Amino acid sequence: MRKMNDEAEKRGDDNQGLAESNGAIQIPRKGFNWHELMTTDPEAAQRFYQEVTGLTTTPGEYKMLMAGNIPVGGLVGPTPEGPVWPSGGPEPHWIAYIGVEDVDAAIKKALELGGTVFLPATDIPGFGRVAGLRDPQGAAFGIFSPTQAKK
């Protein structure tokens, strides 16, 4: 999700054309709310998932997976160091994000319960706050708190 912020800044836009409410992209606040594929070949993954699932993608380096005009996930290509991401590698893999009310409080609780952090809390303007964790057994997942819609 960190690349989402970088890509929006490069385009100079505020995510126009996506499901929005008063300028904030609408992503569910509870449950599994985002999925990211860490892949060695984003273009091939884009073609595969479009053919298999009907999901489309947005243009740009960070390709958001879209169900109609609703963003449901993203495709992340290799890092400058190769196919190694904070969540693992070199094999491509999915990371599921779970909605929480407070990312920082959830990190604190995870650490108290034996979890670890592989991606520190990061703000993504226009989307929310995100972090990457591992549970005590080592399973990777993300936590995400979407930006509040402006009233």
Protein Blocks (a to p, Z undefined) as FASTA:
>chain_A
ZZmmmmmmmnopahihiaceehiacddfehjfbdcdddfblmlmmmmmmmmnopacdedj
bdcddehjacfbdcddddfkbjcdfkbcjbdcdddddddfblmlmmmmmmmnopacfbdc
dddehiaccdddddfkopacdddddddddZZ
